[in-house]
Every structure is written in C-alpha cells, then in structure tokens.
Amino acid sequence: MSDFNKNADRLTRWCKTQALPFWAKAGRNERGGMFEFLNMDGSPVLGIVRVRVQARMAYAYAHASALGWYDNARQISDHAWNYLIGPGCAGGDKIAGSGFKGCAHLLNSDASLRDATRDTYAQAFVILAGAWRYMAFGDKPSLDIAVNTLDFLDTHVRAENGGWLEGVPPRTPRRQNPHMHMFEALLALFNATNDAKYKQRLDELYALFLTVFYDENTGLITEFFDQNWTPAPQSGPYEPGHMMEWCWLLRQYERIGGTGVNKIANRLYEQAQKIGLNERTGLLFDHVSTQGLTPGSTHRTWPQTEFLKASIAQNDKAQASKLIEILFATYLNVEHKGGWIDQLN
C-alpha cells in the first residue's frame, strides 16, 4: 500500500471512528443545536452562537451519511438543521418582502436573537446544507429551503454589478469569501437537482471570479472591495487557504463541464504555497501581507484542510500524504480523540 493510501485510510478511520462520534456527543447541545467550541477538557464553551455553524454541522453529518460513514448521522444533521430553521431564522420580520427570509447572524446561548442581520456568507451554508440533506436523505423540504434561500438572496441582496452584497442591511467592504461559498453551494444545488439553471449561475460566478477576484498577473486572489468592485484600500491580506479552496472548487466545477480552469487551478495551488507555506513546519500561514508578501505568525486548522483537499484535487498524492501526517502530529494530537486544536503559533 502506498504512503498516500495508508495515510488516507488513517484519516478516513479518524473521521468515522473518532471525529463524527465525538462531535455527535460532545458537540450536541441537548437544549438545541450544536456547540461550536469546546474547552481542552472536552466541555462546551457557552457564548454567542453563529447560526452558520448549525448549517455547517447539518451539512457535515448529511455528507457523512451519504458516504456511509456514521450510522446516526441523520439524527445529528436533523438536530442542527431544526435549530437552524427554528431559532436560527428568527428576526425575519425585520427584513423587507415576503417569503423565506434567510437565517439570522447570531443567537445568544439561550437561543434568543442577538443579531438579525442576513449575512450572505451565512446563507451560502444554508443552501449547502439543504442541498446535501436532499442528496443524503431525500429530504425535499430541506431542498426547498435551499432554493428559497437563493431566491431570497436574488430578491434582496443581488447586486447590479455582479454577485451579491454583503447582506441585509448592506455594508462594506464587499468580500470575495461569500461568493466562494456561494460557488460551493451552487455546485451542491446542481449536483442535487441536475438543473441546468444552477450550472448557468456557476458560469456567471466563475466569470466574476475571473474578472474581479483573480489577478492573472500575480496568480493571487483579492479579498476586499468597495461597492464598485474596486479593490479596497485595505484589500489584503492575502489568504493562502482561500486560494487552496478555490483550487479544489474549480476542479469540482471542471467535473460538471466547467472550462478553462486547469491553468488557473494549477497557478493558485502553486502560488498559495509560494507565498504562504512555512517551509519549517509544512503548514500554511493564515495570512500574508499584500505589502511585501510578509507572512503572519499563526496557522489555523482550516487552511491546512483546504490545502489537503486541493492537493488531492491536484493529484499531488505526496503532498497530501505529508499533510495528513502533519495533521496527526499537531492539530489532531489531543487528549479527546476526534477533537482538534484550532490554531498554532
């Protein structure tokens, strides 16, 4: 067995036997929803609830169910989803118009509404979760919520000059990040329905990526803009993790008929490592300054997992194998197996 296959099997077993069972138990709030932070002793951290995390957890367990990785995945996905579409959708009366009005931004730990803002970034995860719940469970009401969320964004948040505003109420700077996750969500909607209109929306968003977010001269991605899609004065820093994320998303887009991505995916993968890889640790930095390409000093978990997904999408098995070994030696090397450290210095 190759090192890649051996390490891939190890990570798969960790997901199946440690992470999914651990978060199903330690991450579940019996009063509703899922905890998003745990102390190092495994106890929950009570505080502000980001509603988008409920959508992420509903998605993760739906995807696990589709893979056959966890027997109780439907129960956990339902638990997060019901909290999302219940307390998580409070405050809709503050939003103009009729019909579904998206999810709120923040709740308090007692499930009361803290911030009714309809954040575009958060809505992307509602769409992602709803589409995956339909693929995993055949749950048509979840798909309907995903579709209605997209309709809400198109009605109240879509911008005349491409993409969407930051949310309701609108604010600046505009970011590429919500659009990246909308690209992910639209991929899921297309895969769930095979409806050509979602492929068309992906084509439109890819065109925006090419003309606004991606700099062909440098191979880098600009993060922040004004309302006219001009890079904001503080348009940085660059985020290597986002470059890796776009890399594997473009490869998924390629699989459903997206064209012209090969050169760009390769460039993003190479440039993210060139500007953001800590050669000593093998980890990506969280941020790299736009001035002089000076890296920061911290490494969150998520850029490394995006790096891993990109390396697999790029068929760079040697790098993927190396990353898995690094993950087990660092972030996953904790007392409560299935948990992880969020950030290293």
C-alpha positions as CSV (number, residue, x, y, z in Angstrom):
1,M,0.0,0.0,0.0
2,S,1.3,3.4,-0.9
3,D,2.0,6.0,1.8
4,F,-0.9,8.1,0.4
5,N,-3.3,5.2,0.6
6,K,-2.1,4.3,4.1
7,N,-2.5,7.8,5.4
8,A,-5.8,8.4,3.6
9,D,-7.1,5.3,5.3
10,R,-5.9,6.6,8.6
11,L,-7.7,9.9,8.2
12,T,-10.8,8.2,7.0
13,R,-10.8,6.0,10.1
14,W,-10.3,9.0,12.3
15,C,-13.4,10.7,10.7
16,K,-15.5,7.6,11.0
17,T,-14.5,6.3,14.5
18,Q,-13.4,9.4,16.3
19,A,-14.5,12.8,14.9
20,L,-18.1,12.0,13.9
21,P,-18.9,10.1,17.1
22,F,-17.1,12.7,19.3
23,W,-18.9,15.7,17.9
24,A,-22.2,13.9,17.9
25,K,-21.9,13.5,21.6
26,A,-19.7,16.4,22.9
27,G,-20.9,18.8,20.3
28,R,-24.6,18.3,20.8
29,N,-26.5,20.7,22.9
30,E,-29.5,18.9,24.3
31,R,-31.3,22.2,24.6
32,G,-31.0,22.6,20.8
33,G,-28.3,22.9,18.1
34,M,-24.6,22.2,18.3
35,F,-21.8,23.7,20.3
36,E,-19.1,25.1,18.1
37,F,-16.2,25.4,20.6
38,L,-15.0,23.0,23.3
39,N,-12.5,23.5,26.1
40,M,-9.5,21.3,26.1
41,D,-11.2,19.1,28.6
42,G,-14.0,18.5,26.1
43,S,-16.6,20.6,27.9
44,P,-18.6,23.1,25.8
45,V,-17.8,26.8,25.6
46,L,-21.1,28.7,26.1
47,G,-21.5,32.0,24.4
48,I,-22.6,33.6,21.2
49,V,-23.9,31.2,18.6
50,R,-23.0,31.7,15.0
51,V,-26.0,30.4,13.1
52,R,-24.0,29.4,10.1
53,V,-22.2,26.8,12.2
54,Q,-25.5,25.0,12.6
55,A,-25.8,24.8,8.9
56,R,-22.2,23.6,8.6
57,M,-22.9,20.8,11.1
58,A,-26.1,19.8,9.4
59,Y,-24.1,19.6,6.1
60,A,-21.2,17.7,7.6
61,Y,-23.4,14.9,9.0
62,A,-25.5,14.8,5.8
63,H,-22.3,14.3,3.8
64,A,-21.1,11.7,6.3
65,S,-24.4,9.8,5.9
66,A,-24.1,9.9,2.1
67,L,-20.7,8.3,2.4
68,G,-22.0,5.7,4.8
69,W,-19.5,6.9,7.5
70,Y,-21.7,7.2,10.5
71,D,-24.9,5.4,11.4
72,N,-26.5,8.2,13.5
73,A,-25.7,10.9,11.0
74,R,-29.3,11.7,10.1
75,Q,-30.2,12.3,13.8
76,I,-27.3,14.7,14.3
77,S,-27.9,16.5,11.0
78,D,-31.6,16.9,11.9
79,H,-30.7,18.2,15.3
80,A,-28.6,21.0,13.9
81,W,-31.0,21.7,11.0
82,N,-34.1,22.0,13.2
83,Y,-32.3,24.5,15.4
84,L,-31.1,26.4,12.2
85,I,-34.6,26.7,10.7
86,G,-36.2,27.4,14.1
87,P,-34.4,29.9,16.4
88,G,-31.8,30.4,13.7
89,C,-34.3,32.0,11.4
90,A,-35.7,34.5,13.9
91,G,-35.9,38.2,13.2
92,G,-37.2,37.7,9.7
93,D,-39.9,40.3,10.4
94,K,-37.1,42.9,10.2
95,I,-36.4,42.0,6.6
96,A,-38.5,43.6,3.8
97,G,-40.6,41.4,1.5
98,S,-42.5,38.2,1.8
99,G,-41.5,34.5,1.6
100,F,-38.5,32.9,3.2
101,K,-36.2,35.5,4.7
102,G,-33.0,33.6,5.4
103,C,-31.1,32.8,8.6
104,A,-30.0,35.3,11.3
105,H,-26.4,36.0,12.0
106,L,-26.1,35.4,15.8
107,L,-28.0,34.0,18.7
108,N,-27.4,34.1,22.4
109,S,-26.6,30.9,24.2
110,D,-30.2,30.7,25.4
111,A,-31.4,30.7,21.7
112,S,-32.6,34.3,21.8
113,L,-31.9,36.5,18.9
114,R,-28.7,38.6,19.1
115,D,-28.2,39.8,15.6
116,A,-30.9,39.5,12.9
117,T,-28.5,40.6,10.1
118,R,-29.0,38.4,7.0
119,D,-25.4,37.7,6.1
120,T,-24.7,36.5,2.5
121,Y,-21.9,34.3,3.8
122,A,-24.2,32.5,6.3
123,Q,-27.0,32.0,3.6
124,A,-24.5,30.1,1.5
125,F,-24.2,27.4,4.2
126,V,-28.0,27.1,4.4
127,I,-28.0,26.4,0.7
128,L,-25.1,23.9,1.0
129,A,-26.8,22.1,3.9
130,G,-30.2,22.0,2.3
131,A,-28.8,20.6,-0.9
132,W,-26.8,17.9,0.8
133,R,-29.7,16.9,3.1
134,Y,-31.7,16.3,-0.1
135,M,-28.8,14.2,-1.6
136,A,-28.3,12.2,1.6
137,F,-31.8,11.8,2.9
138,G,-34.1,12.7,0.0
139,D,-35.4,15.4,2.2
140,K,-37.4,17.7,-0.1
141,P,-38.3,20.3,2.5
142,S,-34.6,20.9,3.1
143,L,-34.0,21.3,-0.7
144,D,-37.0,23.8,-0.8
145,I,-35.3,25.9,1.9
146,A,-32.1,25.9,0.0
147,V,-33.9,27.1,-3.2
148,N,-35.9,29.6,-1.2
149,T,-32.7,30.9,0.4
150,L,-31.2,31.5,-3.1
151,D,-34.4,33.3,-4.1
152,F,-34.2,35.5,-1.0
153,L,-30.6,36.5,-1.9
154,D,-31.5,37.2,-5.5
155,T,-34.5,39.3,-4.4
156,H,-33.0,41.3,-1.6
157,V,-29.2,41.0,-1.9
158,R,-28.1,40.5,-5.5
159,A,-26.0,43.4,-6.8
160,E,-26.5,45.0,-10.2
161,N,-22.8,44.9,-10.9
162,G,-22.4,41.2,-10.3
163,G,-22.6,38.9,-7.3
164,W,-24.3,39.8,-4.1
165,L,-24.0,42.5,-1.5
166,E,-22.7,41.5,2.0
167,G,-26.3,41.1,3.2
168,V,-29.3,42.9,4.7
169,P,-28.5,45.5,5.7
170,P,-25.7,46.1,3.2
171,R,-22.2,47.1,4.3
172,T,-18.7,47.4,3.1
173,P,-16.2,46.2,2.3
174,R,-17.5,43.6,-0.2
175,R,-15.7,40.3,0.0
176,Q,-14.9,37.5,-2.3
177,N,-15.4,35.0,0.5
178,P,-19.2,34.8,0.4
179,H,-19.0,34.4,-3.3
180,M,-16.6,31.5,-3.0
181,H,-19.0,29.7,-0.6
182,M,-22.0,30.6,-2.9
183,F,-20.0,28.8,-5.6
184,E,-19.7,25.8,-3.3
185,A,-23.4,26.0,-2.6
186,L,-24.4,26.2,-6.2
187,L,-22.2,23.2,-7.0
188,A,-24.2,21.3,-4.4
189,L,-27.6,22.5,-5.8
190,F,-26.6,21.5,-9.3
191,N,-25.4,18.0,-8.1
192,A,-28.6,17.6,-6.1
193,T,-31.0,18.6,-8.9
194,N,-29.1,18.4,-12.2
195,D,-30.9,21.6,-13.1
196,A,-29.1,23.5,-15.8
197,K,-30.0,26.8,-14.3
198,Y,-27.6,26.2,-11.5
199,K,-24.8,25.4,-13.9
200,Q,-25.6,28.7,-15.6
201,R,-25.3,30.5,-12.2
202,L,-22.0,28.8,-11.7
203,D,-20.8,30.0,-15.1
204,E,-21.8,33.6,-14.1
205,L,-20.0,33.4,-10.8
206,Y,-16.9,31.9,-12.5
207,A,-16.9,34.9,-14.8
208,L,-16.9,37.2,-11.8
209,F,-14.1,35.3,-10.3
210,L,-12.0,35.8,-13.4
211,T,-12.7,39.4,-13.8
212,V,-12.8,40.6,-10.2
213,F,-11.3,38.2,-7.6
214,Y,-8.4,36.5,-9.5
215,D,-5.4,38.5,-10.6
216,E,-4.0,36.8,-13.7
217,N,-0.7,38.7,-13.4
218,T,0.1,37.5,-9.9
219,G,-2.0,34.4,-9.5
220,L,-3.4,35.7,-6.3
221,I,-6.9,36.4,-5.0
222,T,-8.0,39.9,-3.8
223,E,-10.2,39.6,-0.7
224,F,-11.9,43.0,-0.1
225,F,-13.6,45.6,-2.4
226,D,-15.7,48.7,-2.4
227,Q,-19.3,48.6,-3.8
228,N,-18.0,49.0,-7.4
229,W,-15.7,46.0,-7.2
230,T,-12.6,48.2,-6.9
231,P,-10.0,46.7,-4.5
232,A,-10.5,48.4,-1.1
233,P,-7.6,50.5,0.2
234,Q,-7.1,47.7,2.7
235,S,-7.7,45.0,0.2
236,G,-5.4,42.5,1.9
237,P,-4.1,40.4,3.4
238,Y,-4.0,37.5,1.0
239,E,-5.3,34.2,2.4
240,P,-3.5,31.1,1.1
241,G,-6.3,29.0,2.5
242,H,-8.8,30.7,0.2
243,M,-6.6,30.1,-2.8
244,M,-6.5,26.4,-2.0
245,E,-10.2,26.4,-1.5
246,W,-10.8,28.0,-4.9
247,C,-8.4,25.4,-6.4
248,W,-10.5,22.4,-5.4
249,L,-13.8,24.2,-6.1
250,L,-12.6,24.9,-9.6
251,R,-11.7,21.2,-10.0
252,Q,-15.3,20.3,-9.0
253,Y,-16.6,22.8,-11.4
254,E,-14.5,21.2,-14.1
255,R,-16.0,17.9,-13.4
256,I,-19.5,19.2,-14.3
257,G,-18.5,20.8,-17.5
258,G,-16.7,24.0,-16.4
259,T,-14.0,25.0,-18.8
260,G,-10.7,26.9,-18.7
261,V,-9.9,26.1,-15.1
262,N,-6.8,23.9,-15.4
263,K,-4.2,26.7,-15.8
264,I,-5.8,28.8,-13.0
265,A,-6.2,25.9,-10.6
266,N,-2.5,24.9,-11.1
267,R,-1.4,28.6,-10.6
268,L,-3.5,29.0,-7.4
269,Y,-2.1,25.8,-6.0
270,E,1.5,26.9,-6.7
271,Q,1.2,30.5,-5.6
272,A,-0.5,29.6,-2.3
273,Q,2.5,27.5,-1.4
274,K,4.9,30.1,-2.8
275,I,3.6,33.0,-0.6
276,G,2.1,31.1,2.3
277,L,3.9,27.9,3.1
278,N,6.0,27.7,6.2
279,E,8.9,25.6,5.0
280,R,9.9,24.7,8.5
281,T,6.5,23.3,9.6
282,G,4.9,22.4,6.3
283,L,1.8,24.5,7.3
284,L,0.1,27.3,5.5
285,F,0.1,30.7,7.2
286,D,-3.3,32.2,7.9
287,H,-2.5,35.5,6.2
288,V,0.1,37.1,4.0
289,S,0.6,40.8,3.8
290,T,-0.2,42.5,0.5
291,Q,2.8,44.7,1.2
292,G,6.0,42.7,0.6
293,L,4.1,39.4,0.9
294,T,5.2,39.1,4.5
295,P,3.5,36.1,6.2
296,G,1.8,36.3,9.6
297,S,2.8,34.1,12.5
298,T,-0.2,31.8,13.0
299,H,-1.6,28.6,11.4
300,R,-5.3,27.8,11.8
301,T,-6.6,24.3,11.1
302,W,-8.8,25.2,8.2
303,P,-6.1,26.4,5.7
304,Q,-4.4,23.1,6.2
305,T,-7.5,21.1,5.4
306,E,-8.1,23.3,2.4
307,F,-4.5,22.6,1.4
308,L,-5.2,18.8,1.8
309,K,-8.4,19.0,-0.4
310,A,-6.5,21.0,-3.0
311,S,-3.6,18.6,-3.1
312,I,-6.0,15.7,-3.7
313,A,-7.8,17.6,-6.4
314,Q,-4.5,18.3,-8.0
315,N,-3.5,14.6,-7.7
316,D,-0.5,15.6,-5.6
317,K,-0.5,12.5,-3.5
318,A,2.9,13.0,-2.0
319,Q,1.9,16.4,-0.6
320,A,-1.5,15.1,0.6
321,S,0.2,12.2,2.4
322,K,2.7,14.6,4.1
323,L,-0.1,16.9,5.2
324,I,-2.1,14.0,6.8
325,E,1.0,13.1,8.8
326,I,1.5,16.7,9.9
327,L,-2.2,17.0,11.0
328,F,-1.9,13.9,13.2
329,A,1.3,15.1,14.7
330,T,-0.1,18.6,15.5
331,Y,-3.7,19.6,15.4
332,L,-5.2,16.2,16.0
333,N,-2.8,15.2,18.7
334,V,-5.1,15.9,21.6
335,E,-6.5,14.1,24.6
336,H,-10.0,13.9,23.3
337,K,-9.7,11.9,20.0
338,G,-11.9,13.4,17.4
339,G,-11.3,16.9,18.6
340,W,-8.5,19.3,17.4
341,I,-6.6,22.4,18.1
342,D,-7.9,25.4,16.2
343,Q,-4.7,27.4,15.8
344,L,-1.0,27.0,16.3
345,N,1.7,29.8,16.6
